[in-house]
Structures are given as structure tokens and as C-alpha cells.
Amino acid sequence: MFDRGSGPPVIVIPGVQGRWEWMKPALEALSRTCRTISYSLRGDIGSGARLEPELGFDAYVQQLDELAERLELGQPAVCGVSYGGWIALRYAARHADRVSSLVLVSAPSPGWSPSPRQAAYISRPWLSAPAFMAAGPLRVWPEIHAALPDWPSRLRFSVAQGLRVLSAPMIPPLMSTRVQQAQALDFRPDCERIAAPTLVVTGEEGLDSVVPVHVTRRYCSLIRGARYEMMPGTGHIGMVTQPERFSELVGGFVHANYH
């Protein structure tokens, strides 16, 4: 688990791979102005939480609630990244009195469905894992090229992020199950119940190869009063290619809405 910094508490929920370690540069940057907490999703190595299949997707909402209660955070901000956005959304909808603000970062909105390539990975997680990993650098390279100014910085980032991913391996069948559990739900009613100030963050259209920017932006019409910010020159992994900019944007919103 990651728990560093002081100031308004913010819980950052990881994406479908379930590992907080993949977001470490962003977490470290955010911890300079906020108490920043993150964790691995149920079932993953180091999560300390077993799977509860009978609860389905809501097992991840329960895990978040248990974490906030155990750490006695009062009213933290919740920040969901990609798949984690669904978890943050449902938690904020069900526990309005426990959330100071909600941040959705490159998160799929209600009505999203996997692309044909993503659907193939989901249907055959172990068989598709080698191809998924091999194609990963190619998928994000246009974004890395746009986000970082020169070849040395792009190379340093690619090596460092690659080592973070290798040190915190994903579990393909678990990722597949997570997507299927979320696909079985309708998150529109959750959007209607959100009372917390909400920030929707994306990268540039065309640079996010995982969740199209226009899909995430739907939250601005689904959640009353939601504010939108784009991180230019980034895509799905802008929080790690440009962690200081991410920290300034999210940290500023968290501070502005914490009482």
C-alpha cells in the first residue's frame, strides 16, 4: 500500500491491472501536497484482500470503504484511474457523506464497451497475455513521444515504467473477470446520485489508445456540475508521463473542495 504525505486525504484507485505501483510517479508527486493513499485491488499480489466472487464488482467498492474506515480518513477525495473510475463513482454514489470530492481520470463511462482487440484479450486472458504485453509499448509510444520532450527522457521513462510493471505483475484472468463484472452493471444511476464536486480528466483525443477521450467526457453530461480538464500532450498514462502536471491539477481540486 502507498500512504504518504500530509494535507487533505485522497485515495487513488488503480486501473484494471489492479496495482498501485504502476502509478508511483503520480502518487509521489501528489503526496507533496496531499495525504495520498493507494492500494492493490482485491485478489492481486500484495492486496491482503481475498476475492469474494459472490459480491461481484461491489467487492471492490467494499474494499475501498474498509480502507477508508480503517485509516480513519473522514471525508477523503476519491480518484479513480481508468477502471478504478467505476469503483470511485459507485463508492461516491453510495457514500455521499464520506466523500469530499470525486476525480475520474481517463475512466470509461456508462455505455463503454471493449474494442475488438480488447474483447479478444478478455475472452482469452492467458493466451492473449504475451501479445498484450508485447504490444503494450507500441500502443503507448505515440503518447510517450508527445508527452516527453526528447529521446533521453523518453528512454528513461520507458525503462523506469517497464521496471515498475515487471515488479508488480498483472494477473490476466483477474483483469478479464473485472471487466466482465463491470460490464454487467449500469452505472448511469450512480452518476445521477453523485453529490460531491467532480473533476473529469483526460489526455488529448487521439493519444488515448485505451479509453477514447470522448467516452470519458460523457461524465460531464451524466454528473451534475462536473468540471472537465484536459492534459495536453498526454493520453491514457498522462499521470505517469507528466506526474507534476497531474499533481497540480488533481491536488488543486482536492484542496479546493476539502472542508
C-alpha positions, 0 to 999 in steps of 0.5 A: 500500500502507498500512504504518504504525505500530509494535507487533505486525504485522497485515495487513488484507485488503480486501473484494471491491472489492479496495482498501485505501483504502476502509478508511483510517479503520480502518487509521489508527486501528489503526496507533496501536497496531499495525504495520498493513499493507494492500494492493490485491488482485491485478489492481486499480489500484495492486496491482503484482500481475498476475492469474494466472487459472490459480491461481484464488482461491489467487492471492490467498492467494499474494499475501498470503504474498509480502507477508508474506515480503517485509516480513519480518513473522514471525508477523503477525495476519491480518484479513480484511474481508468477502471478504478473510475467505476469503483470511485463513482459507485463508492461516491454514489453510495457514500455521499457523506464520506466523500469530499470530492470525486476525480475520474481520470481517463475512466470509461463511462456508462455505455463503454464497451471493449474494442475488438482487440480488447474483447479478444484479450478478455475472452482469452486472458492467458493466451492473449497475455504475451501479445498484450504485453508485447504490444503494450509499448507500441500502443503507448509510444505515440503518447510517450513521444508527445508527452516527453520532450526528447529521446533521453527522457523518453528512454528513461521513462520507458525503462523506469515504467517497464521496471515498475510493471515487471515488479508488480505483475498483472494477473490476466484472468483477474483483469478479464473477470473485472471487466466482465463484472463491470460490464454487467452493471449500469452505472448511469444511476450512480452518476445521477446520485453523485453529490460531491464536486467532480473533476473529469480528466483526460489526455488529448483525443487521439493519444488515448489508445485505451479509453477514447477521450470522448467516452470519458467526457460523457461524465460531464453530461451524466454528473451534475456540475462536473468540471472537465480538464484536459492534459495536453500532450498526454493520453491514457498514462498522462499521470505517469508521463507528466506526474507534476502536471497531474499533481497540480491539477488533481491536488488543486481540486482536492484542496479546493473542495476539502472542508 
